[in-house]
């Protein structure tokens, strides 16, 4: 099991970012994390460090989900991305079909996030995930 993680949280809500960090702490991880909510801050963070995983909200006023995914895939193409959302958008099926994200998790299930991330890291960054597995994790 991975004990230490570098996690980039892309979310417009400070409290949600803290809840994500708390979930990893409760699971026993030594978490090094950063929280961004704009395109420029995301690009800077991706250029500045190597992240084990990017956790991205689906609905943010200053940064669209497609814009965030485009930046991550352009600047850190092998870094796994997990969408963490309280209300996934209608176009989530289209996003899942493109394999630009490895998983989707509802914010009500943050306690499952550490295990999900460990599973992604264990199977490798370059292995595309099965869209059926992802769809099941949204519910």
LOTOR-579529 format. One record per atom (N, C-alpha, C): residue in one letter; y negated, z, x. Coordinates in steps of 0.02 Angstrom, whole numbers, padded with zeros to 5 digits, always signed. Layout:
AYZX/...
***
This chain:
X+00059+00000+00042/X+00000+00000+00000/X-00062+00000+00044/X-00113-00035+00021/X-00177-00038+00056/X-00213+00028+00044/X-00238+00061+00098/X-00274+00124+00091/X-00349+00114+00093/X-00371+00063+00127/X-00442+00051+00136/X-00459-00019+00111/X-00514-00023+00072/X-00533-00087+00044/X-00608-00098+00051/X-00627-00161+00062/X-00697-00182+00058/X-00704-00222-00007/X-00743-00194-00053/X-00748-00224-00120/X-00821-00241-00135/X-00832-00302-00156/X-00897-00324-00178/X-00897-00325-00254/X-00942-00287-00284/X-00947-00282-00357/X-01008-00321-00380/X-00996-00371-00421/X-01050-00413-00448/X-01058-00393-00521/X-01109-00354-00535/X-01119-00326-00602/X-01191-00306-00611/X-01218-00316-00670/X-01288-00298-00682/X-01297-00225-00702/X-01242-00189-00712/X-01245-00121-00736/X-01224-00072-00680/X-01270-00031-00657/X-01256+00017-00604/X-01199+00065-00623/X-01199+00087-00685/X-01147+00134-00707/X-01078+00102-00705/X-01074+00039-00725/X-01009+00004-00722/X-00985-00002-00650/X-01030-00017-00604/X-01011-00022-00534/X-00985+00046-00509/X-01017+00100-00528/X-00994+00166-00509/X-00926+00182-00539/X-00914+00161-00601/X-00849+00173-00632/X-00794+00135-00596/X-00809+00074-00574/X-00760+00036-00535/X-00744+00072-00470/X-00795+00094-00435/X-00785+00130-00372/X-00746+00194-00385/X-00761+00229-00439/X-00726+00291-00456/X-00652+00278-00468/X-00635+00222-00502/X-00565+00206-00515/X-00525+00199-00450/X-00556+00168-00401/X-00522+00161-00336/X-00516+00229-00301/X-00568+00269-00305/X-00566+00336-00275/X-00512+00379-00306/X-00506+00376-00372/X-00455+00415-00407/X-00385+00393-00388/X-00378+00330-00369/X-00313+00303-00349/X-00298+00316-00275/X-00344+00350-00240/X-00332+00370-00171/X-00356+00321-00119/X-00399+00274-00137/X-00423+00225-00089/X-00484+00249-00053/X-00488+00229+00010/X-00549+00237+00049/X-00588+00172+00037/X-00636+00176-00008/X-00670+00116-00031/X-00737+00107+00003/X-00747+00049+00031/X-00813+00029+00057/X-00836-00026+00009/X-00891-00014-00024/X-00911-00061-00075/X-00986-00074-00076/X-01003-00130-00105/X-01073-00148-00115/X-01079-00176-00185/X-01138-00166-00214/X-01151-00188-00282/X-01210-00237-00281/X-01201-00296-00310/X-01254-00346-00314/X-01259-00371-00385/X-01319-00397-00402/X-01328-00423-00470/X-01372-00485-00474/X-01385-00516-00417/X-01423-00578-00416/X-01388-00628-00370/X-01404-00692-00379/X-01374-00744-00338/X-01391-00735-00264/X-01453-00718-00249/X-01472-00711-00179/X-01438-00651-00147/X-01432-00595-00184/X-01397-00537-00157/X-01323-00551-00147/X-01293-00588-00193/X-01223-00607-00187/X-01212-00651-00125/X-01254-00702-00117/X-01247-00746-00059/X-01256-00707+00006/X-01305-00663+00008/X-01317-00622+00068/X-01256-00579+00084/X-01228-00546+00033/X-01170-00503+00043/X-01109-00543+00067/X-01100-00603+00040/X-01043-00644+00060/X-01051-00670+00131/X-01112-00682+00153/X-01124-00705+00221/X-01120-00647+00272/X-01138-00588+00249/X-01143-00530+00293/X-01076-00499+00310/X-01029-00499+00263/X-00966-00463+00273/X-00907-00503+00246/X-00849-00482+00269/X-00786-00507+00241/X-00763-00456+00190/X-00752-00479+00129/X-00732-00435+00074/X-00658-00445+00059/X-00623-00392+00043/X-00553-00398+00024/X-00546-00427-00046/X-00594-00411-00089/X-00593-00436-00158/X-00664-00434-00186/X-00678-00481-00231/X-00741-00482-00268/X-00724-00467-00341/X-00758-00417-00368/X-00750-00399-00439/X-00813-00420-00475/X-00806-00463-00524/X-00865-00495-00555/X-00866-00485-00630/X-00923-00461-00655/X-00934-00457-00728/X-00942-00528-00754/X-00928-00538-00818/X-00934-00604-00849/X-01002-00617-00879/X-01038-00564-00897/X-01102-00572-00932/X-01156-00532-00896/X-01201-00569-00863/X-01256-00538-00827/X-01320-00578-00841/X-01376-00544-00851/X-01437-00581-00867/X-01466-00622-00810/X-01456-00600-00748/X-01488-00634-00691/X-01441-00680-00652/X-01377-00680-00671/X-01327-00720-00635/X-01272-00739-00682/X-01261-00803-00691/X-01208-00826-00735/X-01140-00819-00701/X-01088-00812-00741/X-01021-00808-00713/X-01004-00872-00674/X-01016-00932-00702/X-01002-00992-00662/X-01042-00995-00597/X-01105-00972-00599/X-01145-00971-00538/X-01117-00924-00486/X-01095-00865-00509/X-01066-00817-00463/X-01001-00844-00433/X-00959-00874-00474/X-00896-00900-00450/X-00907-00958-00401/X-00956-00999-00414/X-00972-01054-00369/X-00994-01028-00300/X-01035-00976-00300/X-01056-00946-00236/X-00997-00916-00199/X-00955-00879-00234/X-00898-00847-00200/X-00851-00900-00172/X-00834-00950-00211/X-00788-01001-00188/X-00819-01043-00132/X-00885-01051-00132/X-00918-01089-00079/X-00923-01051-00014/X-00936-00985-00018/X-00948-00946+00043/X-00887-00905+00066/X-00841-00891+00021/X-00782-00851+00038/X-00722-00878-00002/X-00701-00939+00012/X-00652-00972-00031/X-00584-00938-00036/X-00565-00898+00013/X-00499-00866+00010/X-00501-00795-00017/X-00561-00770-00033/X-00567-00702-00059/X-00547-00701-00132/X-00501-00657-00151/X-00481-00654-00221/X-00538-00629-00265/X-00542-00656-00325/X-00593-00637-00374/X-00559-00612-00437/X-00581-00554-00460/X-00558-00526-00523/X-00618-00520-00569/X-00613-00550-00628/X-00665-00542-00678/X-00652-00476-00714/X-00703-00434-00717/X-00698-00369-00750/X-00752-00369-00803/X-00730-00369-00867/X-00779-00377-00920/X-00761-00337-00981/X-00812-00312-01014/X-00801-00278-01077/X-00793-00327-01134/X-00818-00388-01124/X-00816-00439-01176/X-00811-00508-01144/X-00751-00529-01125/X-00744-00594-01092/X-00772-00650-01134/X-00805-00698-01103/X-00836-00753-01141/X-00784-00801-01170/X-00807-00842-01217/X-00762-00890-01249/X-00733-00939-01199/X-00770-00956-01147/X-00747-01006-01099/X-00698-00977-01047/X-00674-00916-01059/X-00630-00884-01010/X-00565-00925-01000/X-00539-00956-01052/X-00479-00996-01046/X-00490-01055-00998/X-00550-01086-01002/X-00566-01141-00957/X-00570-01117-00885/X-00600-01058-00875/X-00605-01030-00807/X-00536-01015-00780/X-00493-00986-00821/X-00425-00970-00799/X-00386-01033-00781/X-00397-01086-00817/X-00361-01149-00804/X-00380-01180-00738/X-00439-01164-00712/X-00460-01194-00648/X-00436-01156-00587/X-00406-01098-00597/X-00381-01056-00543/X-00436-01034-00494/X-00497-01026-00517/X-00550-01001-00473/X-00553-00925-00474/X-00516-00894-00520/X-00509-00821-00520/X-00435-00804-00519/X-00420-00747-00490/X-00351-00726-00485/X-00329-00684-00545/X-00376-00650-00577/X-00357-00607-00634/X-00419-00590-00674/X-00406-00566-00735/X-00458-00541-00779/X-00436-00474-00805/X-00481-00426-00805/X-00465-00359-00829/X-00521-00334-00874/X-00502-00306-00930/X-00551-00278-00976/X-00577-00212-00947/X-00642-00199-00956/X-00672-00138-00928/X-00642-00074-00956/X-00610-00078-01013/X-00576-00019-01041/X-00513-00001-01003/X-00492-00045-00957/X-00430-00033-00919/X-00443-00026-00845/X-00499+00003-00826/X-00517+00009-00755/X-00465+00049-00715/X-00429+00093-00748/X-00378+00131-00711/X-00322+00086-00685/X-00316+00025-00713/X-00266-00023-00690/X-00292-00067-00632/X-00356-00064-00619/X-00386-00108-00569/X-00359-00098-00499/X-00351-00037-00473/X-00325-00031-00405/X-00256-00062-00396/X-00211-00052-00443/X-00144-00081-00438/X-00147-00157-00442/X-00190-00183-00485/X-00198-00255-00492/X-00222-00285-00426/X-00273-00254-00396/X-00300-00279-00332/X-00247-00275-00277/X-00210-00220-00274/X-00157-00214-00224/X-00105-00269-00232/X-00087-00284-00294/X-00040-00338-00307/X-00065-00405-00283/X-00129-00418-00295/X-00159-00481-00272/X-00158-00486-00197/X-00177-00432-00164/X-00180-00433-00091/X-00110-00437-00060/X-00061-00407-00093/X+00007-00408-00067/X+00037-00478-00069/X+00018-00517-00119/X+00048-00584-00125/X+00009-00637-00087/X-00048-00619-00059/X-00087-00665-00018/X-00144-00697-00055/X-00196-00714-00019/X-00257-00741-00049/X-00250-00813-00070/X-00206-00851-00036/X-00204-00922-00049/X-00154-00942-00102/X-00117-00894-00130/X-00069-00911-00181/X-00103-00910-00249/X-00108-00968-00283/X-00140-00967-00349/X-00098-00926-00397/X-00131-00890-00439/X-00096-00847-00486/X-00073-00888-00546/X-00024-00862-00580/X+00002-00893-00640/X-00047-00878-00697/X-00075-00929-00729/X-00123-00917-00783/X-00094-00876-00839/X-00029-00878-00851/X+00001-00837-00904/X-00005-00763-00888/X+00005-00745-00824/X-00003-00675-00804/X-00075-00652-00816/X-00122-00695-00801/X-00193-00677-00809/X-00209-00668-00882/X-00186-00713-00924/X-00202-00707-00996/X-00176-00641-01024/X-00119-00619-01000/X-00091-00557-01025/X-00134-00497-01003/X-00168-00501-00946/X-00207-00445-00922/X-00274-00438-00957/X-00294-00489-00996/X-00358-00486-01031/X-00354-00438-01090/X-00298-00437-01123/X-00291-00399-01185/X-00299-00324-01175/
***
